[in-house]
């Protein structure tokens, strides 16, 4: 039986058109864009065209886009590159952030920075008023993601940014899980920096970008022959960034239809599971604004048992508190006990998910659940 993949928040397959766009740059167009001959200049023009596509996707100017190796590097560059050269102050980080955000901010403590966490509520939301109440006179940066990969919850980034800007505080937004699923516009969000990851929206792994609002001064966090406006050393990863541009163009064209189709598939999965599994699982953060492709359910038996029984179904679940992973961290942040964490599964559908796959996944889950009850 063919694999049913329901873990698109973890990574997505490379879109065929993206692979086609990348292919010539592995061999035929292999030169670097800074060489002084027409072929290299043409490659440079292709790279700038990719930058324009990424900028269009998030509503900014091309010169505000810095290519990176992915969302992790983008988060590191935003946080450390913005603050490391400044006198120590205060940083606020939401409790839902990716490890790259948490660790980047925590690394500044060795330089004298005070790093604090802002809790979320049980609905998986970080309250803008709570963030505003935690801002100090020396707060320099607030980090809040746009969408959580585990819960799918969407954060009030604009409201948080407006509260921060009233106090002269910058905002970095990790938008890696939102792009390709909901519209993302930096002008609407009012974010000062925003992280992008190609493999989350059908682009290549090892590709990403950081939006940096014009006028902000970042410092590089790695050193060598400068590239990317002096913020990144080393030879450009031309195929990956061409692929990122192609994925951005694809996501821009699909934006009007993506939300609806993903939501329909996700709702079909929810209805199917709730009607086929008894006792019915609990939908976490139900009623909160969520990504259209994501649902996280707490079952009455171990998630590992269900996964083991449904071998043809790929899902994401909590592992354990030893060692803790991102899913465990997020579920504990919304108040789940360890026993609940162990019973929770996150499902995320994608552009290539079909109705037949959803229906078959529901059957497999129901059978796996029944099998788990009997053992």
Residue, then its C-alpha position, 0 to 999 in steps of 0.5 A: x500500500x502506498x504511503x499516506x503522508x500527513x506531516x507537511x508541517x515537518x517538511x514538504x516534497x519538492x514541487x516538480x516545477x521547482x526541481x525543473x527550475x533548479x536543474x540547470x544550475x547544478x551543471x550547465x549554469x554552475x558559475x558564481x554570479x560575481x565573476x566578470x563575464x556574461x555567463x556569470x552576470x546572467x546567473x546573477x540576474x537569475x538570482x536577483x529574479x528569484x529574490x524578487x519572487x521571494x520579496x513579492x511573496x511577502x510584500x517587500x522590496x527585493x533589497x530587503x531579502x537576504x538569502x540564507x540556508x533556511x529558517x534556522x539561519x534566518x532566525x539566528x541572523x535576525x536575533x544575534x545579528x541585530x543584538x550582538x553588537x549592541x549594549x546588553x538589554x532585554x529580549x522577550x521570546x514567546x514560549x511557542x518559538x522554534x528552538x533556533x529562536x530560543x537558542x539564539x536569544x539564550x546565547x546572548x545571555x553570555x553577553x549580559x542580555x536578559x532573556x525572558x519568555x512570554x507564556x501562551x494561554x491554553x488556546x495556544x495564543x500569545x496575548x498582545x496585552x501580556x507582551x506589552x506588559x512585559x516590555x521594559x525600558x531596555x527591551x530591544x527585541x520581541x520574537x513571536x512566530x506567526x503560526x505554530x507548527x504543532x498546534x497550527x495556532x496563528x499569533x496576533x503578530x500585528x497587534x504585538x508589533x504595534x504594542x512593541x513599536x509604541x515603545x520603540x521595540x523591534x519585532x522578529x517574526x518566524x513565519x516559516x510555518x505560515x508561508x504557502x498556507x495563509x497570506x503573509x505580508x510584512x506590511x500587514x504584520x508590521x514585523x521588522x524581520x521575518x524568517x522564511x524556509x523553502x522546504x516548508x512550502x515545496x522548495x528545496x531543503x537548505x534554502x531560506x531567507x530573512x526579510x530585514x526592514x529597510x533602515x535596520x542595521x544587522x551585523x554578520x554572524x559568520x565571517x569570510x568573503x562577504x555576500x548577501x549585502x555583507x551579511x553572509x560569507x561564502x559562495x552562493x547556493x545558486x540552485x537552492x535559491x533559484x528553487x526558493x524563488x520558484x517555490x515563492x512564485x508557485x506559492x504566490x499563484x496558489x495563494x487564492x486557492x490554497x487556504x480553501x482546499x487545505x481547509x476542506x481536506x483538514x475538515x474532512x480528516x477531523x470529521x472522519x476521525x471524530x465519527x470513527x474513533x470512540x471515545x472521540x479525541x480532543x481537538x487541541x486549541x479548537x476555536x483558536x485561529x489556526x492554519x487551514x491544514x493543521x489539526x492536533x488531537x489528543x487520543x485516549x491511548x498512546x500516540x506511539x501505539x496508534x502510529x505503530x499499528x497504522x504503519x502506512x500512515x505518517x504522522x507527527x506525535x509527541x515523543x517523550x520528555x526524555x529528551x524533550x522535543x519541540x512538540x513536547x515543549x509546545x504541548x506542555x506550554x499549553x498546559x498538557x500533562x506528560x500523559x496527555x502529551x504522549x497521547x497527542x498526534x499532529x496531522x498536517x495536510x498539503x497541496x498533494x494530499x487527496x480526498x481518497x488519502x484522507x478517507x484511507x487515513x481515517x480507516x487506518x487510524x480507526x483500525x489502529x485505535x481499536x487495535x491499540x485498545x485491545x493490547 
